[in-house]
Amino acid sequence: DIGRSIVARGWWSHWARGEKKIVVHGWNNMIHPNLASDLAVAPGGEKVGPRINARQIHQICNRHPGNIEAQKEAFGELVKTVYGEEGSEERKTYEKECTDLIDIFDTAEGDLKSWLKERSEKRNEASSKKNAETLARRKEKLEPIIAALEAAVANAPNKELIEHEWGSNPYRAVIFKVDFVRQAMSNLISAPSSASRKKVTAVCGDVRRKLVILSKSKDFWSWSFLSTAIKTSSGLTKRVNEKLLEYCQVWLPRGPNAHVRAGELDVNDRLFDLLEEKKYNDALLHIMDARGALGRVTPRILVGLAAPHSRNKRLLVGEVWKKVADERPRNDEGAMPNWTWTSFLETLGSCRREFNVMKENVRDYLNDPAVKAYIANQNEDLGNPLPRQVAVDQAWRPASTVIRRPYSWAFVPPSIRAVRPYYLLLERDFVLLLEVHRYYVGQRTYNMH
């Protein structure tokens, strides 16, 4: 054990070379039969390294792999051969050499830690000084830009939204509290040296324009445009406005300042353009789409709480909406187009029509004799945490993606490997859909899409 400790400590002690406390051969030399005996040299030049080299120790370990007791016994015999019996003068000299080597290394290691600490402190001090100088230069360049922004919005409404603070990081010298102001000013802040007067004027004017838009869109932020629409609309459009108003009153911060301070992703140039054009319905759809809320509101629009099986029907509407909304034609860049009030109502109408078809298909599937017989034989699966009825009820939430293996070792039968439960239900392929639900029970989970 002492010999192995010396080898390990000696290999790591090459970090102390700069301190001239101990000199160490590289690892290749340590296992060299002729050089390993010169493992270490004291400051005075005296050799203090062990005469047992690393190669001999590796041979012992390889001769008795995994047998620690046999390794110790073989190492003890090797020590006796090289250094003599326990208690002999040769053994005492060997043990002293080992102790001297370890002491030399420990001293060098302590000195190295002190030197590293001192070096780190010097580097940190130099870095702090450099950062302070860089921050001062950057602040000097940014102050005229900030002054221009404050002058541009001096008599604008909501000017408190440009509030900012000076940072301690030269790369974030000024921090704006509101996202849309930070986005507008980002190019000027990141490269103040290239900020021409024309650029500064344009950006400051854009920030002022957005502040004015927020102040002029009180009807939007109070949701009064929805209340007005409810009074003047009927049928599906009226119900849409009612459910959108419910969502806004519960989930959206009331007032423009509260919304923009919340750091919402929807506060961008498109939102301000829609508000400026007073396209409030489109602006609301923009906000809800950014929040992923349209798929949550649609089931509430098409299914009332008082409807029978309302929970299951809302689950089905959610799946239908995802499928129908994803089928919208892409724009020229291949991306989904932005929602407009017209496109939303058209997609909602398509969703309602397909939901009515799917709803009838689910009912027919649950009343199918083969499905009823499968559920009735539940005793065949006693102890299974996924009852057959629960698996079959997944027809109310048919996935539009193929089945993936729930576990790395699971096997998906070829007959259902590439099928999508949603389309099986839409096409009334009840035989294959029941096979999918049987697979759910067999795997004890339906979370595999």
C-alpha positions in Angstrom: 0.0 0.0 0.0 2.8 2.4 0.8 4.5 1.7 -2.5 1.3 2.4 -4.4 0.8 5.6 -2.5 4.2 6.7 -3.4 3.6 6.0 -7.1 0.3 7.9 -7.1 1.7 10.8 -5.1 4.8 11.0 -7.3 2.8 11.1 -10.5 0.7 14.0 -9.3 3.7 15.9 -7.8 4.8 17.0 -11.3 2.6 20.1 -10.6 5.3 21.2 -8.1 8.1 21.4 -10.6 7.9 25.2 -10.7 8.6 25.3 -7.0 11.8 23.2 -7.3 10.8 21.2 -4.3 10.6 17.8 -6.0 11.5 16.5 -9.5 9.4 13.7 -11.0 9.7 11.6 -14.2 6.8 11.4 -16.5 4.4 8.4 -16.2 6.1 6.5 -19.0 9.5 6.8 -17.2 7.9 5.7 -13.9 7.1 2.3 -15.3 10.5 2.1 -17.0 12.5 -0.6 -15.2 15.8 1.4 -15.3 14.5 4.9 -14.6 11.8 4.3 -12.0 14.4 3.9 -9.2 15.3 7.6 -9.8 11.6 8.5 -9.2 12.3 11.6 -7.1 15.2 13.8 -6.0 15.4 16.0 -3.0 16.5 19.7 -3.3 20.0 18.7 -2.4 20.2 16.2 -5.2 19.8 13.1 -3.0 17.8 10.3 -4.6 14.9 9.4 -2.3 12.6 7.4 -4.7 11.7 3.8 -4.1 13.5 1.0 -5.8 10.3 -0.8 -6.5 8.9 0.6 -9.8 5.3 0.9 -11.0 5.7 -1.8 -13.5 6.3 -4.4 -10.8 3.2 -3.2 -8.9 1.1 -3.5 -12.1 2.4 -7.0 -12.7 1.2 -8.0 -9.2 -2.2 -6.5 -9.8 -2.5 -8.2 -13.1 -1.4 -11.5 -11.6 -4.1 -11.4 -9.0 -7.0 -9.4 -10.5 -9.6 -8.5 -7.9 -7.9 -10.5 -5.1 -6.7 -7.8 -2.7 -5.3 -10.2 -0.1 -3.2 -12.0 -2.7 -1.9 -8.7 -4.0 -0.9 -7.6 -0.5 0.9 -10.9 0.1 2.8 -10.7 -3.2 3.7 -7.1 -2.6 4.9 -8.0 0.9 7.2 -10.7 -0.5 8.5 -8.2 -3.1 9.3 -5.7 -0.3 11.1 -8.4 1.7 13.2 -9.2 -1.3 14.1 -5.7 -2.1 14.2 -4.1 1.4 14.7 -7.0 3.8 12.6 -8.4 6.7 10.4 -6.4 9.0 12.5 -4.6 11.6 15.8 -4.9 9.8 18.0 -1.9 9.1 17.2 -2.2 5.4 13.5 -2.0 6.1 13.9 1.0 8.4 15.9 2.8 5.7 13.1 2.0 3.1 10.4 3.3 5.4 12.3 6.5 6.1 12.8 7.0 2.3 9.0 6.6 1.8 8.3 9.0 4.6 10.8 11.5 3.3 9.3 11.3 -0.2 5.8 11.9 1.1 6.9 14.8 3.3 8.6 16.4 0.3 5.5 16.1 -1.8 3.2 17.4 1.0 5.5 20.4 1.5 5.6 21.1 -2.2 1.8 20.7 -2.5 1.3 23.2 0.4 3.6 25.7 -1.2 1.8 25.2 -4.6 -1.6 25.9 -3.0 -0.3 29.1 -1.5 1.2 30.1 -4.8 -2.0 29.3 -6.7 -4.1 31.3 -4.2 -1.8 34.3 -4.6 -1.9 34.0 -8.4 -5.7 33.7 -8.4 -6.0 36.8 -6.2 -3.7 38.8 -8.5 -5.6 37.7 -11.5 -8.9 38.5 -9.9 -7.6 42.0 -8.9 -6.4 42.6 -12.4 -9.6 41.4 -14.0 -11.7 43.5 -11.6 -9.6 46.6 -12.5 -9.9 45.9 -16.2 -13.7 45.4 -15.9 -14.1 48.6 -14.0 -12.2 50.5 -16.7 -14.2 48.8 -19.5 -17.4 49.6 -17.7 -16.5 53.2 -17.2 -15.7 53.6 -20.9 -18.9 51.8 -21.9 -21.0 53.9 -19.6 -19.4 57.1 -21.0 -20.6 55.9 -24.5 -24.0 54.9 -23.3 -24.9 58.0 -21.3 -25.7 60.1 -24.4 -27.9 57.3 -25.8 -29.9 57.0 -22.5 -30.2 60.8 -22.4 -31.6 60.8 -25.9 -34.2 58.1 -25.0 -35.3 60.1 -21.9 -35.6 63.3 -23.9 -37.6 61.5 -26.6 -40.2 60.2 -24.1 -40.1 63.2 -21.7 -43.8 64.1 -22.4 -45.0 60.7 -23.6 -47.5 58.6 -21.6 -46.3 55.5 -19.7 -42.7 56.9 -19.7 -42.0 55.0 -16.5 -41.8 51.9 -18.6 -38.3 52.9 -19.8 -36.9 52.6 -16.2 -33.4 51.1 -16.1 -30.4 50.7 -13.9 -26.7 50.7 -14.4 -25.1 47.2 -14.1 -21.7 46.1 -12.9 -21.0 43.9 -15.9 -19.4 45.8 -18.8 -21.4 43.6 -21.2 -24.6 44.5 -19.5 -23.8 48.1 -18.5 -27.4 49.2 -18.6 -30.4 47.0 -17.8 -34.0 47.9 -18.9 -36.8 46.5 -16.7 -39.3 46.1 -19.6 -38.8 43.6 -22.4 -40.0 45.6 -25.4 -37.8 48.5 -24.4 -34.8 46.2 -23.9 -35.4 44.6 -27.3 -35.7 48.0 -29.1 -32.5 49.3 -27.5 -30.5 46.1 -27.7 -28.5 47.0 -30.8 -27.6 50.4 -29.5 -26.6 49.1 -26.1 -24.5 46.2 -27.5 -22.5 48.4 -29.9 -22.7 52.0 -28.7 -19.6 53.0 -30.8 -21.5 52.3 -34.0 -24.7 54.1 -32.9 -25.1 57.0 -35.2 -27.4 59.9 -34.4 -29.8 58.7 -37.1 -30.0 55.3 -35.5 -30.5 56.6 -32.0 -33.3 59.0 -33.1 -35.1 56.2 -35.0 -34.9 53.7 -32.1 -36.0 56.3 -29.5 -38.8 57.4 -31.7 -40.0 53.7 -32.0 -40.0 53.4 -28.2 -42.1 56.5 -27.9 -44.5 55.3 -30.6 -45.1 52.1 -28.6 -45.7 53.9 -25.4 -48.3 56.0 -27.1 -49.9 52.9 -28.6 -50.2 51.4 -25.2 -52.0 54.5 -23.8 -54.4 54.6 -26.8 -55.5 51.0 -26.5 -57.4 51.1 -23.3 -60.4 49.4 -24.8 -58.2 46.5 -25.6 -56.5 46.1 -22.2 -59.8 46.5 -20.4 -61.3 43.8 -22.7 -64.3 46.1 -23.3 -64.1 45.3 -27.0 -65.1 41.8 -26.1 -68.0 42.9 -23.9 -69.3 45.1 -26.8 -69.0 42.2 -29.3 -71.0 39.9 -27.0 -73.9 42.3 -27.1 -73.8 42.6 -30.9 -73.1 39.0 -31.9 -75.0 35.7 -31.8 -74.5 32.0 -32.2 -71.0 30.6 -32.2 -69.4 34.1 -32.5 -71.1 35.2 -29.3 -70.0 32.1 -27.4 -66.4 32.6 -28.7 -66.3 36.2 -27.4 -67.8 35.0 -24.0 -65.1 32.4 -23.5 -62.3 34.7 -24.6 -63.5 37.3 -22.1 -63.5 34.6 -19.4 -60.0 33.7 -20.2 -58.8 37.3 -20.3 -60.4 38.1 -16.9 -58.8 35.1 -15.2 -55.4 34.7 -16.9 -54.2 38.0 -18.4 -52.8 40.9 -16.3 -55.2 43.8 -16.4 -53.9 46.9 -18.0 -51.0 47.5 -20.5 -48.4 48.3 -17.9 -49.0 45.1 -16.0 -48.9 43.0 -19.1 -45.7 44.4 -20.5 -44.0 44.3 -17.1 -44.8 40.6 -16.8 -42.2 39.9 -19.6 -44.7 38.0 -21.9 -43.3 36.7 -25.1 -46.2 38.1 -27.0 -45.1 41.7 -26.5 -43.4 42.2 -29.8 -43.6 44.4 -32.9 -46.5 42.5 -34.3 -48.6 43.1 -31.2 -47.9 46.9 -31.3 -48.8 46.9 -35.1 -52.1 45.2 -34.4 -52.9 47.5 -31.6 -52.0 50.6 -33.7 -54.4 49.4 -36.4 -57.0 48.6 -33.7 -57.3 45.0 -34.8 -58.0 44.0 -31.2 -59.4 40.5 -32.0 -56.2 39.6 -33.9 -54.0 41.1 -31.1 -55.8 38.9 -28.5 -55.3 35.8 -30.7 -51.7 36.7 -31.0 -51.3 36.9 -27.2 -53.2 33.6 -26.7 -51.3 31.8 -29.4 -48.0 32.8 -27.9 -49.2 31.5 -24.5 -50.5 28.2 -26.1 -53.9 29.1 -24.8 -56.1 28.6 -27.9 -56.0 24.8 -27.5 -57.3 25.3 -23.9 -60.1 27.7 -24.7 -61.4 25.9 -27.8 -62.9 22.9 -25.7 -64.7 25.4 -23.5 -66.2 27.1 -26.5 -67.5 23.9 -28.2 -68.5 21.9 -25.0 -70.4 23.4 -22.1 -70.0 22.2 -18.6 -73.6 21.0 -18.4 -73.1 18.7 -21.4 -73.1 14.9 -20.7 -69.6 13.5 -20.5 -68.3 17.1 -20.8 -64.8 16.2 -19.6 -64.4 13.4 -22.2 -65.8 15.6 -24.9 -63.4 18.5 -24.1 -60.5 16.0 -24.3 -61.7 15.0 -27.7 -62.1 18.6 -28.8 -58.5 19.3 -27.7 -57.2 16.5 -30.0 -59.4 17.6 -32.9 -58.2 21.2 -32.5 -54.5 20.2 -32.6 -55.1 18.2 -35.7 -57.2 20.8 -37.6 -55.0 23.7 -36.6 -51.9 21.9 -37.7 -53.5 21.3 -41.2 -53.7 25.0 -42.0 -51.7 25.9 -45.1 -48.2 27.2 -44.4 -46.9 30.6 -45.6 -44.2 31.1 -48.2 -41.4 30.4 -45.6 -43.1 27.1 -44.6 -44.1 28.3 -41.2 -47.6 28.5 -39.7 -49.4 31.8 -40.6 -50.3 34.2 -37.9 -53.9 33.9 -36.6 -56.5 36.4 -37.7 -60.0 36.6 -36.5 -61.4 35.3 -39.8 -59.0 32.3 -39.9 -59.7 31.5 -36.3 -63.4 31.3 -36.8 -63.0 29.3 -40.0 -60.7 26.8 -38.2 -63.0 26.7 -35.3 -65.9 25.8 -37.6 -63.9 23.0 -39.2 -63.0 21.8 -35.7 -66.7 21.7 -34.7 -67.7 19.7 -37.8 -64.9 17.1 -37.3 -65.6 16.9 -33.6 -69.3 16.0 -34.3 -68.1 13.2 -36.5 -65.5 11.9 -34.0 -68.0 12.1 -31.1 -70.4 9.8 -32.9 -67.5 7.5 -33.8 -66.4 7.2 -30.2 -70.0 6.3 -29.1 -70.2 3.7 -31.8 -66.8 2.3 -30.8 -67.7 2.0 -27.1 -71.0 0.3 -28.1 -69.3 -2.2 -30.5 -69.9 -5.8 -29.4 -66.3 -6.8 -29.6 -65.3 -3.8 -27.4 -68.0 -4.6 -24.8 -67.0 -8.2 -24.7 -63.3 -7.2 -24.2 -64.2 -5.0 -21.2 -66.5 -7.6 -19.7 -63.6 -10.1 -19.5 -61.6 -7.8 -17.1 -61.0 -10.8 -14.7 -58.3 -12.0 -17.2 -56.2 -9.0 -16.2 -56.6 -9.0 -12.4 -53.8 -7.1 -10.8 -53.1 -5.0 -13.9 -52.9 -1.3 -12.9 -54.5 -0.3 -16.2 -58.1 -1.5 -16.3 -59.5 -2.4 -19.7 -62.2 0.3 -19.4 -59.6 3.0 -18.9 -57.6 1.8 -21.9 -60.7 1.8 -24.1 -61.8 5.2 -22.8 -58.7 6.6 -24.5 -60.9 6.8 -27.6 -62.0 10.1 -26.2 -58.4 11.3 -26.4 -57.0 9.6 -29.6 -53.4 10.5 -30.3 -52.6 11.7 -33.8 -49.0 10.3 -33.6 -47.7 6.7 -34.0 -47.0 4.5 -31.0 -43.6 4.6 -29.5 -42.2 1.9 -27.3 -42.9 2.7 -23.6 -39.8 0.9 -22.6 -36.5 0.2 -24.4 -37.3 -3.6 -24.3 -40.9 -3.3 -25.3 -42.1 -4.7 -28.7 -44.8 -3.0 -30.8 -46.7 -5.5 -33.0 -46.2 -4.8 -36.7 -49.9 -4.4 -37.2 -50.1 -1.3 -35.1 -46.5 0.0 -35.4 -47.3 2.7 -37.9 -50.9 3.5 -37.1 -52.3 6.7 -35.5 -55.3 6.1 -33.2 -56.9 9.4 -34.2 -57.2 8.4 -37.9 -58.3 4.9 -36.9 -61.2 6.4 -35.1 -61.9 8.9 -37.9 -62.0 6.1 -40.5 -64.0 3.8 -38.1 -61.4 1.1 -38.1 -62.6 -0.3 -34.7 -60.8 -3.6 -35.0 -57.4 -2.1 -35.3 -58.2 0.6 -32.7 -59.2 -2.2 -30.2 -55.9 -3.8 -30.9 -54.1 -0.6 -29.9 -56.1 -0.5 -26.7 -55.2 -4.1 -26.0 -51.6 -3.1 -26.4 -52.0 -0.3 -23.8 -53.3 -2.9 -21.3 -50.5 -5.3 -22.1 -47.9 -2.6 -21.5 -49.8 -1.2 -18.5 -49.7 2.4 -19.8 -51.2 4.5 -22.6 -48.5 7.2 -22.4 -46.6 6.1 -25.5 -47.4 8.8 -28.1 
